Structures are given as C-alpha cells and as structure tokens.
C-alpha cells in the first residue's frame, strides 16, 4: 500500500526534477523502499496539481482524466516492480545499494554541477 500512498502524497506537491532529489535522498536514508520513493518522485513531477491546472487550459477534463489514470497506473506499476526486484535481490543475497551509496552518488552529482 506504500506505492499508491506515495503517489497520492506526491500529487499536490510541485517541484522540478532537481528540487525533489534532496527529498528522495532523505526518504532513502530513512529506509523507504526504492520503488516507493521512485513512485513518489515520478508523481511529484508528472502528476502535480499545478501541472493539471495548466493542462486544463489546452485539454478537456476527460482527456486529463485519461492522462492522469494512465500515467498514475504506469507510475504505480514501476514502483511495485522496483519493490519486487529489490525484495527478490535481497532474498537471493545480492547486494542492495546502501544509504551511504546514495549519498556518495549525490556528492558526485554535486561535484560535477548537476544539482
């Protein structure tokens, strides 16, 4: 149930891809599942309420509803898929990425000027 909840929590937020990275990193460091965090990040960027209001200016409500449904379903599918892959990898003894690894990746991105 964490993936649909993450999508619902992400919808009213508004951020760009670079702005959501610190939130994603904090969630991962706190132990949130990778698929849940990915679903949250994608929902914030693709399904935000302000974006929907902007789309209303060029699309009918029916088409917006179809867009939100298809994109929302796709985001939830990706979230569940990543959570499943992560659980399978853990059960088979594969190394999962640790929160420290996420921090190192963020440091590299900052060093190269991407964030």
Backbone torsions as a table, in degrees:
resi	resn	phi	psi	omega
1	UNK	NA	-8.5	-177.1
2	UNK	-71.1	-31.5	-178.5
3	UNK	-69.3	-51.0	177.0
4	UNK	-60.7	-35.9	177.8
5	UNK	-65.3	-40.6	178.4
6	UNK	-63.0	-39.3	178.0
7	UNK	-65.0	-45.0	179.6
8	UNK	-64.3	-36.7	177.8
9	UNK	-71.3	-28.0	-178.7
10	UNK	-78.6	-23.0	-174.7
11	UNK	-62.0	-47.6	-177.6
12	UNK	-74.4	-11.1	-179.8
13	UNK	-79.7	157.6	177.1
14	UNK	-135.6	121.2	179.0
15	UNK	-158.6	164.1	171.7
16	UNK	-98.0	178.6	-175.4
17	UNK	-63.0	-38.6	-179.2
18	UNK	-73.9	-31.1	-178.4
19	UNK	-73.2	-24.1	-177.4
20	UNK	-86.8	-14.9	-176.5
21	UNK	-58.2	-45.6	179.0
22	UNK	-62.6	-35.1	177.9
23	UNK	-67.2	-43.7	178.6
24	UNK	-61.3	-44.3	-179.9
25	UNK	-62.2	-41.8	179.5
26	UNK	-64.6	-41.2	178.5
27	UNK	-63.5	-41.9	179.0
28	UNK	-66.0	-39.6	178.7
29	UNK	-66.4	-29.3	178.1
30	UNK	-80.3	-5.0	175.4
31	UNK	101.0	11.3	177.3
32	UNK	-66.9	148.1	-179.5
33	UNK	-67.4	144.5	-176.9
34	UNK	-58.0	-46.3	-179.2
35	UNK	-63.1	-37.7	178.3
36	UNK	-65.4	-42.5	179.7
37	UNK	-68.0	-39.7	177.2
38	UNK	-62.9	-42.2	179.0
39	UNK	-62.9	-42.3	177.7
40	UNK	-60.9	-47.8	-178.5
41	UNK	-60.9	-45.7	-179.1
42	UNK	-66.8	-36.5	179.1
43	UNK	-66.6	-40.2	178.8
44	UNK	-60.9	-40.7	-175.4
45	UNK	-81.9	-42.7	-171.9
46	UNK	-93.9	-27.9	-172.8
47	UNK	-116.7	20.4	-175.3
48	UNK	-63.1	147.7	-179.9
49	UNK	-60.8	-43.3	176.8
50	UNK	-60.7	-36.7	177.8
51	UNK	-65.4	-38.3	178.3
52	UNK	-64.0	-39.7	178.2
53	UNK	-64.7	-38.7	177.1
54	UNK	-65.9	-41.0	179.1
55	UNK	-62.9	-28.2	-179.4
56	UNK	-61.3	-26.0	-179.3
57	UNK	-70.6	-22.3	-177.0
58	UNK	-120.6	-10.9	-177.8
59	UNK	-127.4	155.7	173.8
60	UNK	-78.1	158.1	-179.0
61	UNK	-59.1	-35.8	-179.5
62	UNK	-62.8	-41.7	179.7
63	UNK	-70.3	-35.9	175.9
64	UNK	-64.1	-40.6	178.5
65	UNK	-62.8	-41.5	177.5
66	UNK	-64.5	-44.0	178.0
67	UNK	-58.2	-50.5	-179.4
68	UNK	-61.8	-39.7	179.5
69	UNK	-66.7	-45.9	-178.5
70	UNK	-68.2	-46.5	-179.5
71	UNK	-67.5	-41.4	177.8
72	UNK	-61.7	-43.1	177.9
73	UNK	-64.3	-41.0	178.2
74	UNK	-63.9	-40.6	179.1
75	UNK	-64.5	-44.3	179.5
76	UNK	-65.2	-37.8	177.6
77	UNK	-60.5	-46.4	179.8
78	UNK	-62.7	-42.3	178.8
79	UNK	-61.1	-48.0	178.2
80	UNK	-63.6	-39.0	-179.9
81	UNK	-62.7	-47.3	-179.7
82	UNK	-66.0	-37.6	176.6
83	UNK	-63.9	-40.1	179.1
84	UNK	-66.1	-45.9	178.9
85	UNK	-60.7	-41.3	-179.8
86	UNK	-64.8	-41.0	178.5
87	UNK	-66.6	-41.1	178.3
88	UNK	-63.7	-43.9	179.5
89	UNK	-61.7	-41.5	178.2
90	UNK	-63.6	-42.3	-178.0
91	UNK	-69.2	-26.8	178.7
92	UNK	-89.4	-2.4	177.0
93	UNK	86.6	11.7	176.4
94	UNK	-72.5	151.0	179.6
95	UNK	-73.4	129.3	173.5
96	UNK	-94.1	157.3	177.8
97	UNK	-73.3	131.0	-178.7
98	UNK	-89.0	161.3	175.9
99	UNK	-57.0	-32.7	177.6
100	UNK	-63.4	-36.5	178.1
101	UNK	-64.7	-37.6	176.4
102	UNK	-63.4	-41.1	179.2
103	UNK	-63.0	-41.0	178.8
104	UNK	-64.7	-38.7	178.4
105	UNK	-64.1	-42.5	178.7
106	UNK	-64.0	-39.6	178.3
107	UNK	-61.9	-40.5	178.0
108	UNK	-63.5	-41.7	178.9
109	UNK	-63.6	-41.4	178.3
110	UNK	-64.1	-41.0	-178.6
111	UNK	-61.1	-37.3	-177.9
112	UNK	-90.2	2.8	174.6
113	UNK	82.3	20.0	-179.0
114	UNK	-86.3	-17.1	179.1
115	UNK	-117.8	NA	NA
